[in-house]
Amino acid sequence: MTRWFVAAMAAIGYLAVAQSVLAQTVAASDAVAPTPAPTLLHLSETAQRDVPRDLLHATLAATVTDADAAKVQAEINRRMTAALARVKQSPDIAVETEGYSVYQDNPDKAPARWHGSQSLTLTGKDFAGVLALVGALQQQGLVTQGLAPDISVEARRSVEDALTDEALARLKQRGDKIAASLGVKVAGFRDIRVGNASPPPVRPFLMRAAGAAAAPAPLPVAEPGSATVSVTIEGEIALAPR
């Protein structure tokens, strides 16, 4: 009887202690106020700079019309073969052949005609060399479809780091100014997204279609000018009380 009594009293004592500890823990957790979520400021800044266009694209095509489809294709093939042989004499100018198409035209009151064309694009940094080659290909029967000055990857990358530093500095400066106006401070950056240097889309100089010149003609001309390259940075800034 005494043993059972002692064991029961011990169990009651342990239960009382456990209840006391639990009550203290709950009271302590109730006494601690939850930490408020930080205020987040979302900003975006863009730095830009005018960069000279240092690349020229030129697109030319061999276009042929005849009543015989075989003759159309044979003449296109002849002109393009001669054109590629001429281009290979200028190793600093890259060339890429593009679409080849042949279709039939059936007018109501005229014999059916076949039309065909194939184009190629020249790309080079030597503007004078590219334009001279375009003039030579015009004399061989190709028609110029467009000239498009562009910015090379190397030129974009040459200003990318400087534009990134400028955009970051403006983002930080603007964040500090907004925080000061709100009576708080910048606690740090939660997230930053940095874009690559991007130029505007290439604007080609479209050329009016014309037949091959019968005699030497003046070379085409192109003024490259400059284009605006930009870097945009987006940031998420955490604000905190002063």
C-alpha positions as CSV (number, residue, x, y, z in Angstrom):
1,M,0.0,0.0,0.0
2,T,2.8,2.4,0.9
3,R,4.6,1.6,-2.4
4,W,1.5,2.4,-4.5
5,F,1.0,5.6,-2.5
6,V,4.5,6.8,-3.1
7,A,4.4,6.0,-6.9
8,A,1.1,7.8,-7.2
9,M,2.4,10.9,-5.5
10,A,5.5,10.9,-7.7
11,A,3.4,10.7,-10.8
12,I,1.3,13.6,-9.7
13,G,4.4,15.6,-9.0
14,Y,5.8,14.9,-12.4
15,L,2.5,15.9,-14.1
16,A,2.4,19.2,-12.1
17,V,6.0,20.0,-13.2
18,A,5.2,19.3,-16.8
19,Q,2.0,21.4,-16.7
20,S,4.0,24.3,-15.2
21,V,6.7,24.1,-17.8
22,L,4.1,24.0,-20.6
23,A,2.3,27.0,-19.2
24,Q,5.5,29.0,-19.0
25,T,6.4,28.2,-22.6
26,V,3.0,29.2,-23.8
27,A,3.2,32.4,-21.8
28,A,6.6,33.2,-23.2
29,S,5.5,32.6,-26.8
30,D,2.5,34.9,-26.3
31,A,4.7,37.6,-24.9
32,V,7.0,37.7,-28.0
33,A,5.4,39.8,-30.7
34,P,5.7,38.4,-34.3
35,T,8.4,40.1,-36.5
36,P,6.7,42.1,-39.2
37,A,7.6,41.4,-42.8
38,P,10.0,43.9,-44.3
39,T,8.7,46.5,-46.7
40,L,9.9,45.8,-50.2
41,L,10.7,48.4,-52.8
42,H,10.8,47.3,-56.5
43,L,12.9,49.5,-58.8
44,S,14.1,49.4,-62.4
45,E,16.9,51.5,-63.9
46,T,18.3,51.7,-67.5
47,A,21.6,53.1,-68.6
48,Q,22.2,53.7,-72.3
49,R,24.9,54.9,-74.6
50,D,25.2,55.7,-78.4
51,V,27.6,53.3,-80.1
52,P,28.8,53.5,-83.7
53,R,27.5,50.8,-85.9
54,D,30.5,48.7,-87.1
55,L,28.9,45.9,-89.1
56,L,27.2,46.0,-92.5
57,H,24.7,43.4,-93.8
58,A,23.9,43.4,-97.5
59,T,21.2,41.2,-99.1
60,L,21.2,40.5,-102.9
61,A,19.1,38.1,-105.0
62,A,19.3,36.4,-108.4
63,T,15.8,36.9,-109.8
64,V,14.7,35.3,-113.2
65,T,11.5,35.2,-115.2
66,D,10.9,32.9,-118.2
67,A,8.3,30.7,-119.8
68,D,10.5,27.7,-119.2
69,A,10.9,26.6,-115.5
70,A,14.1,24.8,-116.3
71,K,15.7,27.9,-117.8
72,V,14.7,29.9,-114.8
73,Q,16.4,27.5,-112.4
74,A,19.5,27.1,-114.6
75,E,20.0,30.9,-114.8
76,I,19.5,31.3,-111.0
77,N,22.1,28.5,-110.4
78,R,24.5,30.1,-112.8
79,R,24.3,33.6,-111.3
80,M,24.6,32.2,-107.7
81,T,27.6,30.0,-108.6
82,A,29.3,33.0,-110.1
83,A,28.4,35.2,-107.2
84,L,29.8,32.8,-104.6
85,A,33.0,32.4,-106.5
86,R,33.4,36.2,-106.5
87,V,32.6,36.5,-102.8
88,K,35.3,33.9,-101.9
89,Q,37.8,36.4,-103.2
90,S,37.0,38.6,-100.1
91,P,37.8,36.3,-97.1
92,D,37.0,39.1,-94.6
93,I,33.3,39.1,-95.7
94,A,31.0,36.4,-94.6
95,V,28.3,35.0,-96.9
96,E,25.2,33.1,-96.3
97,T,22.8,31.8,-98.9
98,E,19.1,32.0,-98.2
99,G,15.7,31.1,-99.6
100,Y,15.3,29.5,-103.1
101,S,11.9,29.7,-104.6
102,V,10.3,29.1,-108.1
103,Y,6.6,29.6,-108.8
104,Q,4.3,29.9,-111.9
105,D,2.2,32.9,-112.8
106,N,-0.9,32.3,-114.9
107,P,-2.4,35.6,-116.0
108,D,-5.8,35.5,-117.7
109,K,-4.8,36.8,-121.1
110,A,-1.1,36.1,-121.3
111,P,1.1,33.0,-121.5
112,A,2.2,31.4,-118.2
113,R,5.4,32.6,-116.8
114,W,7.8,31.1,-114.2
115,H,9.5,33.3,-111.6
116,G,12.4,32.3,-109.5
117,S,14.8,33.8,-107.0
118,Q,17.6,32.9,-104.5
119,S,19.2,35.4,-102.2
120,L,22.4,35.7,-100.3
121,T,23.6,37.9,-97.4
122,L,27.0,39.5,-97.0
123,T,28.3,40.6,-93.6
124,G,31.5,42.5,-92.9
125,K,33.1,45.3,-90.8
126,D,34.8,46.8,-93.8
127,F,32.0,49.0,-95.2
128,A,33.9,50.0,-98.3
129,G,34.8,46.4,-99.0
130,V,31.2,45.2,-98.6
131,L,29.8,48.0,-100.8
132,A,32.4,47.3,-103.5
133,L,31.5,43.6,-103.5
134,V,27.8,44.5,-103.7
135,G,28.6,46.7,-106.8
136,A,30.5,43.8,-108.4
137,L,27.6,41.4,-107.8
138,Q,25.2,43.9,-109.2
139,Q,27.2,43.8,-112.4
140,Q,26.9,40.0,-112.4
141,G,23.1,40.2,-112.5
142,L,22.2,40.2,-108.8
143,V,19.7,42.7,-107.4
144,T,20.3,44.4,-104.1
145,Q,17.4,44.0,-101.7
146,G,18.7,45.8,-98.7
147,L,21.6,47.2,-96.7
148,A,21.5,47.1,-92.9
149,P,24.2,48.6,-90.7
150,D,24.4,46.8,-87.3
151,I,26.4,46.7,-84.1
152,S,28.7,43.7,-83.6
153,V,28.7,41.6,-80.4
154,E,32.2,42.9,-79.6
155,A,31.0,46.5,-79.7
156,R,28.1,45.8,-77.4
157,R,30.3,44.0,-74.9
158,S,32.8,46.8,-74.9
159,V,30.2,49.1,-73.2
160,E,28.2,46.4,-71.2
161,D,30.3,46.6,-68.0
162,A,30.2,50.4,-67.9
163,L,26.5,50.5,-68.5
164,T,25.9,47.9,-65.8
165,D,27.9,49.9,-63.2
166,E,26.0,53.0,-64.2
167,A,22.6,51.4,-63.9
168,L,23.5,49.8,-60.5
169,A,24.7,53.1,-59.1
170,R,21.5,54.8,-60.2
171,L,19.4,52.0,-58.7
172,K,21.2,52.3,-55.3
173,Q,21.0,56.1,-55.3
174,R,17.3,56.1,-56.1
175,G,16.6,53.4,-53.5
176,D,18.4,55.5,-50.8
177,K,16.5,58.6,-51.8
178,I,13.1,56.9,-51.7
179,A,13.9,55.3,-48.3
180,A,14.9,58.7,-46.9
181,S,11.7,60.3,-48.1
182,L,9.7,57.5,-46.4
183,G,11.7,57.9,-43.1
184,V,13.2,54.5,-43.3
185,K,16.6,53.0,-44.4
186,V,17.7,50.5,-47.0
187,A,18.4,47.1,-45.2
188,G,19.7,45.4,-48.3
189,F,18.9,44.0,-51.8
190,R,16.6,41.0,-51.8
191,D,16.9,40.3,-55.5
192,I,18.7,41.8,-58.5
193,R,18.1,41.0,-62.2
194,V,20.7,42.3,-64.7
195,G,20.0,42.3,-68.4
196,N,22.6,42.1,-71.2
197,A,23.5,45.1,-73.4
198,S,20.8,45.2,-76.1
199,P,20.8,47.4,-79.3
200,P,17.6,48.5,-81.1
201,P,16.4,46.3,-84.0
202,V,18.4,46.6,-87.2
203,R,16.8,49.0,-89.7
204,P,17.6,48.0,-93.2
205,F,18.0,50.4,-96.1
206,L,15.5,48.9,-98.5
207,M,16.5,49.0,-102.2
208,R,14.1,49.3,-105.1
209,A,14.3,46.3,-107.3
210,A,16.0,46.9,-110.7
211,G,17.5,44.9,-113.5
212,A,21.2,44.3,-113.8
213,A,23.1,47.3,-115.1
214,A,24.4,47.1,-118.7
215,A,27.4,49.3,-117.9
216,P,29.4,50.0,-114.8
217,A,27.3,52.0,-112.4
218,P,28.2,54.0,-109.2
219,L,28.7,51.8,-106.1
220,P,25.9,51.8,-103.5
221,V,26.5,53.9,-100.5
222,A,25.6,53.5,-96.8
223,E,26.1,55.8,-93.8
224,P,26.2,53.6,-90.6
225,G,25.5,56.2,-88.0
226,S,25.1,55.0,-84.4
227,A,22.6,53.1,-82.3
228,T,21.6,53.3,-78.6
229,V,22.8,50.3,-76.5
230,S,21.1,49.9,-73.1
231,V,21.3,47.8,-70.0
232,T,18.4,47.4,-67.6
233,I,18.6,46.3,-64.0
234,E,15.6,45.4,-61.8
235,G,16.0,45.3,-58.1
236,E,14.0,44.3,-55.0
237,I,15.1,46.3,-52.0
238,A,14.2,45.6,-48.4
239,L,13.4,48.7,-46.2
240,A,13.8,48.8,-42.4
241,P,13.0,51.4,-39.7
242,R,15.8,53.8,-38.9
